[in-house]
Amino acid sequence: MKSSPNPSFPSAFISVETAKQCDCEKINLDEKTFRWEINEAACATGKLAEGIRRFAADTAKLETFLAEKLQIQTA
């Protein structure tokens, strides 16, 4: 089994093969059910929003970085 790069992520689910061997309950969600479930979990909703905000901020940083690098190369 592979070790996880993130200690809070269970290493048992790093590969598709090991995930398929898990005896975990499988759930099927349509969008309506997903939205209901995530709204019922305040912590999950907050963490999802935080992740989206951080992703957007990192995207802006990456765009700035790339623009600067491209200007240096064309100069």
LUMNUSE-304144 format. One line per field, with one value per residue: residue number from 1; residue in one letter; x negated, y negated, z of N, C-alpha, C, O, CB in turn. Coordinates in nm, 3 decimals. Last residue first. Glycine has a CB too. Example, Ala and Ser with C-alpha at 12.3 -4.5 7.8 and 13.67 -1.06 7.14 Angstrom:
fitor: 2 | 1;
mimar: s | a;
nu: -1.285 | -1.319;
nv: 0.225 | 0.569;
nw: 0.708 | 0.780;
cau: -1.367 | -1.230;
cav: 0.106 | 0.450;
caw: 0.714 | 0.780;
cu: -1.290 | -1.320;
cv: -0.003 | 0.330;
cw: 0.787 | 0.780;
ou: -1.341 | -1.424;
ov: -0.114 | 0.332;
ow: 0.804 | 0.846;
cbu: -1.408 | -1.131;
cbv: 0.060 | 0.447;
cbw: 0.572 | 0.905;
# end
This chain:
fitor: 75 | 74 | 73 | 72 | 71 | 70 | 69 | 68 | 67 | 66 | 65 | 64 | 63 | 62 | 61 | 60 | 59 | 58 | 57 | 56 | 55 | 54 | 53 | 52 | 51 | 50 | 49 | 48 | 47 | 46 | 45 | 44 | 43 | 42 | 41 | 40 | 39 | 38 | 37 | 36 | 35 | 34 | 33 | 32 | 31 | 30 | 29 | 28 | 27 | 26 | 25 | 24 | 23 | 22 | 21 | 20 | 19 | 18 | 17 | 16 | 15 | 14 | 13 | 12 | 11 | 10 | 9 | 8 | 7 | 6 | 5 | 4 | 3 | 2 | 1;
mimar: a | t | q | i | q | l | k | e | a | l | f | t | e | l | k | a | t | d | a | a | f | r | r | i | g | e | a | l | k | g | t | a | c | a | a | e | n | i | e | w | r | f | t | k | e | d | l | n | i | k | e | c | d | c | q | k | a | t | e | v | s | i | f | a | s | p | f | s | p | n | p | s | s | k | m;
nu: -1.121 | -1.007 | -1.073 | -0.935 | -0.674 | -0.650 | -0.674 | -0.442 | -0.247 | -0.295 | -0.224 | 0.047 | 0.147 | 0.090 | 0.259 | 0.508 | 0.500 | 0.502 | 0.764 | 0.911 | 0.837 | 0.948 | 1.223 | 1.251 | 1.193 | 1.404 | 1.620 | 1.557 | 1.572 | 1.847 | 1.962 | 1.861 | 1.983 | 2.257 | 2.434 | 2.650 | 2.538 | 2.469 | 2.724 | 2.829 | 2.642 | 2.679 | 2.945 | 2.913 | 2.728 | 2.720 | 2.509 | 2.466 | 2.222 | 2.111 | 1.936 | 1.633 | 1.449 | 1.218 | 1.136 | 1.138 | 0.914 | 0.710 | 0.744 | 0.703 | 0.511 | 0.556 | 0.695 | 0.528 | 0.446 | 0.664 | 0.524 | 0.359 | 0.105 | 0.047 | -0.070 | -0.048 | -0.209 | -0.052 | -0.084;
nv: -3.995 | -3.750 | -3.666 | -3.849 | -3.790 | -3.534 | -3.588 | -3.742 | -3.550 | -3.363 | -3.515 | -3.566 | -3.302 | -3.231 | -3.405 | -3.312 | -3.055 | -3.111 | -3.213 | -2.984 | -2.817 | -2.958 | -2.935 | -2.655 | -2.608 | -2.745 | -2.591 | -2.349 | -2.426 | -2.492 | -2.243 | -2.089 | -2.216 | -2.169 | -1.962 | -2.018 | -2.083 | -1.831 | -1.715 | -1.879 | -1.838 | -1.561 | -1.557 | -1.700 | -1.542 | -1.212 | -0.966 | -0.667 | -0.503 | -0.213 | -0.157 | 0.034 | 0.230 | 0.198 | 0.257 | 0.016 | -0.104 | 0.042 | -0.041 | -0.314 | -0.433 | -0.549 | -0.455 | -0.409 | -0.646 | -0.911 | -1.218 | -1.341 | -1.335 | -1.322 | -1.123 | -0.792 | -0.508 | -0.222 | 0.118;
nw: -2.342 | -2.328 | -2.071 | -1.911 | -1.975 | -1.868 | -1.595 | -1.552 | -1.613 | -1.411 | -1.183 | -1.237 | -1.236 | -0.971 | -0.833 | -0.924 | -0.814 | -0.543 | -0.524 | -0.593 | -0.381 | -0.167 | -0.229 | -0.219 | 0.052 | 0.174 | 0.082 | 0.209 | 0.478 | 0.498 | 0.439 | 0.648 | 0.866 | 0.816 | 0.648 | 0.495 | 0.256 | 0.170 | 0.128 | -0.078 | -0.283 | -0.325 | -0.414 | -0.657 | -0.801 | -0.659 | -0.533 | -0.370 | -0.173 | -0.015 | 0.279 | 0.251 | 0.218 | -0.052 | -0.304 | -0.435 | -0.321 | -0.437 | -0.708 | -0.705 | -0.424 | -0.174 | 0.042 | 0.254 | 0.363 | 0.421 | 0.493 | 0.668 | 0.550 | 0.217 | 0.076 | 0.208 | 0.075 | -0.079 | 0.000;
cau: -1.195 | -0.988 | -1.122 | -1.083 | -0.727 | -0.637 | -0.773 | -0.574 | -0.253 | -0.318 | -0.358 | -0.049 | 0.160 | 0.027 | 0.114 | 0.467 | 0.510 | 0.383 | 0.649 | 0.922 | 0.806 | 0.801 | 1.159 | 1.278 | 1.111 | 1.266 | 1.610 | 1.567 | 1.444 | 1.743 | 1.994 | 1.827 | 1.837 | 2.204 | 2.305 | 2.676 | 2.598 | 2.361 | 2.631 | 2.897 | 2.663 | 2.550 | 2.910 | 3.009 | 2.693 | 2.748 | 2.568 | 2.489 | 2.338 | 2.112 | 2.068 | 1.707 | 1.586 | 1.273 | 1.133 | 1.238 | 1.047 | 0.734 | 0.750 | 0.835 | 0.524 | 0.467 | 0.771 | 0.596 | 0.361 | 0.636 | 0.594 | 0.500 | 0.133 | 0.120 | -0.146 | 0.021 | -0.188 | -0.128 | 0.000;
cav: -4.121 | -3.824 | -3.589 | -3.842 | -3.923 | -3.552 | -3.504 | -3.799 | -3.674 | -3.327 | -3.458 | -3.676 | -3.386 | -3.159 | -3.411 | -3.450 | -3.072 | -3.048 | -3.298 | -3.105 | -2.777 | -2.941 | -3.067 | -2.727 | -2.549 | -2.785 | -2.733 | -2.355 | -2.380 | -2.592 | -2.360 | -2.055 | -2.213 | -2.305 | -1.953 | -1.965 | -2.191 | -1.924 | -1.659 | -1.866 | -1.973 | -1.614 | -1.492 | -1.744 | -1.678 | -1.302 | -1.097 | -0.728 | -0.591 | -0.292 | -0.171 | -0.087 | 0.272 | 0.149 | 0.365 | 0.116 | -0.159 | 0.057 | 0.099 | -0.263 | -0.376 | -0.616 | -0.496 | -0.294 | -0.588 | -0.768 | -1.141 | -1.338 | -1.244 | -1.402 | -1.247 | -0.912 | -0.600 | -0.346 | 0.000;
caw: -2.337 | -2.454 | -2.184 | -1.903 | -2.007 | -2.013 | -1.663 | -1.528 | -1.691 | -1.551 | -1.196 | -1.222 | -1.356 | -1.081 | -0.812 | -0.953 | -0.959 | -0.602 | -0.491 | -0.674 | -0.518 | -0.176 | -0.219 | -0.344 | -0.053 | 0.199 | 0.046 | 0.064 | 0.423 | 0.524 | 0.357 | 0.510 | 0.855 | 0.818 | 0.718 | 0.628 | 0.334 | 0.204 | 0.226 | 0.051 | -0.228 | -0.283 | -0.288 | -0.555 | -0.758 | -0.769 | -0.514 | -0.500 | -0.182 | -0.138 | 0.219 | 0.285 | 0.247 | 0.075 | -0.206 | -0.474 | -0.292 | -0.293 | -0.670 | -0.742 | -0.557 | -0.268 | -0.074 | 0.196 | 0.259 | 0.445 | 0.390 | 0.705 | 0.661 | 0.313 | 0.090 | 0.163 | 0.186 | -0.087 | 0.000;
cu: -1.336 | -1.068 | -1.110 | -1.138 | -0.879 | -0.690 | -0.768 | -0.682 | -0.390 | -0.328 | -0.389 | -0.191 | 0.062 | 0.034 | 0.040 | 0.316 | 0.465 | 0.382 | 0.521 | 0.804 | 0.810 | 0.758 | 1.007 | 1.212 | 1.128 | 1.173 | 1.467 | 1.551 | 1.445 | 1.610 | 1.887 | 1.852 | 1.795 | 2.052 | 2.236 | 2.548 | 2.632 | 2.415 | 2.523 | 2.799 | 2.732 | 2.566 | 2.777 | 2.974 | 2.785 | 2.721 | 2.599 | 2.563 | 2.346 | 2.239 | 2.058 | 1.842 | 1.671 | 1.415 | 1.193 | 1.245 | 1.156 | 0.869 | 0.780 | 0.850 | 0.666 | 0.483 | 0.686 | 0.668 | 0.427 | 0.558 | 0.563 | 0.584 | 0.280 | 0.160 | -0.081 | -0.069 | -0.131 | -0.107 | -0.088;
cv: -4.105 | -3.954 | -3.667 | -3.771 | -3.922 | -3.689 | -3.522 | -3.719 | -3.739 | -3.451 | -3.427 | -3.627 | -3.503 | -3.241 | -3.345 | -3.466 | -3.212 | -3.061 | -3.242 | -3.198 | -2.899 | -2.901 | -3.056 | -2.864 | -2.620 | -2.732 | -2.784 | -2.499 | -2.384 | -2.553 | -2.467 | -2.173 | -2.183 | -2.308 | -2.089 | -1.959 | -2.147 | -2.043 | -1.759 | -1.819 | -1.968 | -1.750 | -1.543 | -1.687 | -1.727 | -1.444 | -1.163 | -0.860 | -0.648 | -0.377 | -0.261 | -0.090 | 0.154 | 0.197 | 0.325 | 0.231 | -0.058 | 0.000 | 0.116 | -0.119 | -0.325 | -0.561 | -0.569 | -0.329 | -0.468 | -0.705 | -0.994 | -1.260 | -1.240 | -1.312 | -1.340 | -1.034 | -0.729 | -0.428 | -0.124;
cw: -2.392 | -2.457 | -2.315 | -2.026 | -2.005 | -2.057 | -1.813 | -1.601 | -1.675 | -1.640 | -1.342 | -1.244 | -1.353 | -1.210 | -0.927 | -0.936 | -0.999 | -0.754 | -0.552 | -0.649 | -0.609 | -0.317 | -0.232 | -0.342 | -0.186 | 0.090 | 0.065 | 0.017 | 0.271 | 0.464 | 0.373 | 0.418 | 0.712 | 0.802 | 0.713 | 0.713 | 0.476 | 0.283 | 0.266 | 0.158 | -0.092 | -0.218 | -0.235 | -0.418 | -0.646 | -0.717 | -0.646 | -0.477 | -0.322 | -0.140 | 0.095 | 0.216 | 0.293 | 0.094 | -0.072 | -0.374 | -0.326 | -0.253 | -0.521 | -0.693 | -0.580 | -0.409 | -0.178 | 0.067 | 0.193 | 0.331 | 0.410 | 0.605 | 0.702 | 0.429 | 0.191 | 0.177 | 0.130 | 0.039 | 0.000;
ou: -1.413 | -1.081 | -1.193 | -1.241 | -0.944 | -0.747 | -0.872 | -0.772 | -0.448 | -0.411 | -0.497 | -0.269 | 0.001 | -0.064 | -0.061 | 0.251 | 0.392 | 0.277 | 0.440 | 0.751 | 0.722 | 0.655 | 0.945 | 1.151 | 1.031 | 1.085 | 1.416 | 1.478 | 1.344 | 1.542 | 1.842 | 1.772 | 1.702 | 1.998 | 2.166 | 2.555 | 2.642 | 2.345 | 2.489 | 2.793 | 2.696 | 2.511 | 2.762 | 2.973 | 2.738 | 2.692 | 2.515 | 2.666 | 2.244 | 2.348 | 2.003 | 1.861 | 1.770 | 1.493 | 1.217 | 1.349 | 1.256 | 0.932 | 0.866 | 0.956 | 0.739 | 0.469 | 0.739 | 0.699 | 0.386 | 0.599 | 0.446 | 0.703 | 0.322 | 0.242 | -0.147 | -0.138 | -0.163 | -0.002 | -0.188;
ov: -4.201 | -4.015 | -3.650 | -3.812 | -3.986 | -3.701 | -3.524 | -3.778 | -3.787 | -3.455 | -3.461 | -3.690 | -3.534 | -3.248 | -3.397 | -3.532 | -3.228 | -3.076 | -3.318 | -3.256 | -2.915 | -2.946 | -3.136 | -2.906 | -2.643 | -2.804 | -2.858 | -2.526 | -2.419 | -2.637 | -2.526 | -2.201 | -2.246 | -2.394 | -2.121 | -1.952 | -2.230 | -2.098 | -1.770 | -1.878 | -2.043 | -1.775 | -1.566 | -1.759 | -1.789 | -1.460 | -1.168 | -0.864 | -0.674 | -0.328 | -0.371 | -0.032 | 0.172 | 0.205 | 0.411 | 0.295 | -0.048 | 0.050 | 0.195 | -0.081 | -0.298 | -0.636 | -0.643 | -0.240 | -0.428 | -0.711 | -0.956 | -1.237 | -1.143 | -1.222 | -1.429 | -1.048 | -0.770 | -0.420 | -0.130;
ow: -2.395 | -2.562 | -2.404 | -2.080 | -2.088 | -2.165 | -1.878 | -1.662 | -1.772 | -1.731 | -1.392 | -1.315 | -1.454 | -1.285 | -0.975 | -1.017 | -1.097 | -0.815 | -0.606 | -0.743 | -0.694 | -0.366 | -0.302 | -0.441 | -0.258 | 0.042 | -0.019 | -0.079 | 0.209 | 0.404 | 0.275 | 0.328 | 0.661 | 0.732 | 0.617 | 0.835 | 0.566 | 0.369 | 0.384 | 0.266 | -0.001 | -0.111 | -0.115 | -0.319 | -0.551 | -0.598 | -0.735 | -0.409 | -0.386 | -0.113 | 0.102 | 0.109 | 0.364 | -0.001 | 0.013 | -0.361 | -0.254 | -0.160 | -0.483 | -0.643 | -0.485 | -0.505 | -0.260 | -0.012 | 0.084 | 0.216 | 0.415 | 0.628 | 0.765 | 0.410 | 0.245 | 0.278 | 0.018 | 0.102 | 0.072;
cbu: -1.201 | -0.840 | -1.047 | -1.127 | -0.674 | -0.491 | -0.752 | -0.604 | -0.142 | -0.205 | -0.369 | -0.036 | 0.303 | 0.093 | 0.077 | 0.541 | 0.654 | 0.376 | 0.634 | 1.054 | 0.905 | 0.753 | 1.194 | 1.429 | 1.143 | 1.220 | 1.708 | 1.701 | 1.415 | 1.727 | 2.132 | 1.909 | 1.777 | 2.243 | 2.214 | 2.739 | 2.722 | 2.290 | 2.566 | 3.016 | 2.745 | 2.454 | 2.905 | 3.152 | 2.700 | 2.898 | 2.476 | 2.571 | 2.331 | 2.104 | 2.170 | 1.626 | 1.587 | 1.268 | 0.990 | 1.205 | 1.070 | 0.623 | 0.618 | 0.857 | 0.423 | 0.322 | 0.884 | 0.694 | 0.227 | 0.767 | 0.555 | 0.554 | 0.050 | 0.244 | -0.159 | 0.150 | -0.322 | -0.089 | 0.095;
cbv: -4.174 | -3.856 | -3.458 | -3.768 | -4.027 | -3.537 | -3.358 | -3.804 | -3.772 | -3.237 | -3.331 | -3.740 | -3.439 | -3.022 | -3.344 | -3.549 | -3.047 | -2.901 | -3.311 | -3.178 | -2.669 | -2.835 | -3.135 | -2.741 | -2.402 | -2.735 | -2.817 | -2.298 | -2.238 | -2.612 | -2.416 | -1.934 | -2.108 | -2.374 | -1.843 | -1.826 | -2.242 | -1.974 | -1.534 | -1.768 | -2.059 | -1.624 | -1.340 | -1.703 | -1.774 | -1.286 | -1.185 | -0.633 | -0.705 | -0.200 | -0.230 | -0.213 | 0.381 | -0.004 | 0.411 | 0.171 | -0.289 | -0.012 | 0.169 | -0.271 | -0.263 | -0.601 | -0.583 | -0.234 | -0.547 | -0.691 | -1.187 | -1.479 | -1.284 | -1.470 | -1.318 | -0.932 | -0.625 | -0.427 | 0.000;
cbw: -2.194 | -2.473 | -2.193 | -1.772 | -1.908 | -2.055 | -1.627 | -1.378 | -1.649 | -1.601 | -1.112 | -1.083 | -1.368 | -1.102 | -0.678 | -0.860 | -1.008 | -0.562 | -0.339 | -0.645 | -0.567 | -0.074 | -0.084 | -0.367 | -0.069 | 0.337 | 0.129 | 0.016 | 0.471 | 0.673 | 0.394 | 0.463 | 0.951 | 0.948 | 0.655 | 0.618 | 0.265 | 0.077 | 0.171 | 0.040 | -0.325 | -0.402 | -0.305 | -0.594 | -0.876 | -0.824 | -0.432 | -0.595 | -0.077 | -0.265 | 0.322 | 0.248 | 0.353 | 0.079 | -0.185 | -0.613 | -0.370 | -0.214 | -0.705 | -0.895 | -0.578 | -0.222 | -0.032 | 0.295 | 0.317 | 0.464 | 0.247 | 0.718 | 0.779 | 0.248 | -0.045 | 0.241 | 0.264 | -0.211 | 0.121;
# end
